[in-house]
Amino acid sequence: MSEKNKGNLYILLTALLWSTGGVLIKFIPGNAVAINGARSLVAFLFFCIYRKSVRIKLNGVIFGAAVCLVMTNLLYVTANKMTTAANAIVLQYTAPIFVLLWDCLRRKRPPSRQQSLVVVMAFAGMVLFFLDQLDGGQILGNLIAIGAGFCFSGVFFLNSLPQASSQDSSAAAFLLSFVISIPFLGDVWKLDGTGWAALLALGVFQVGLAYVFFAKGVKLTSPVSASLIGLLEAVLNPVWVFLFYGEKMGRFALIGAGIILLALVWNTLAGNRENTAGEDTTKEDMAVENIAGKSSDGKEPVLEETR
């Protein structure tokens, strides 16, 4: 097997593991803060074993990225409790659209025609999600999922800066999530066997092992391939929830999801064409083009511990 095919296989395994987050969270009753904190503790321990170190380097950028990741994780778990898993994951995948807008503001330049169309498509898709939801709780859950996407845009935007370290910010976020959850951990001790199994699976497989596969795969394949394969998460996540939990997407939400995913694929392919045309692409530019939210430098990936 070629190195490129090995890389694609690693990213595929990563997407499969990430996609289990929605259904696993559905099987864990209780407070979202407690679930996120307990999962993060398991992930932190796994992460330290993988790195063979418990040391965390901190500076302003790393801490900012860690805080954004904490909020992303917390909002995503909360959204999963209040709306469908499909809505939560797809709406969170609007993060790259927010990154595109952040980049335009930072550079003080308007988006290109293609970028403007991508943004319009993404926001049109988001609107369709709300046409299915007449229940106030699900509407709030959708809004929280969009908030998760907004916070996640800060994660990989900050991790694109020269002072960043995605590994350190991820480790710090795991630890901070656990500390915040300590007052709420009483819910965790009440879990039954199914709840504990789902919680451990979240920390060890859906986050920890997925990171190992991603770290290997992103070094062997192109950022565009990694991005497109990674989008399978948004497709498979609602499939597992439907098969194992019986939760369905609404008709308008399904159409909206298709529009958002189409916008993200288009943005990725357009970014790849610009790179191959020989444009001078900085690390920050690649963070915008890498629409799946994964690091594009091939060295220190942004850990998408959001599920």
Disulfide bonds with the S-S distance in Angstrom:
none
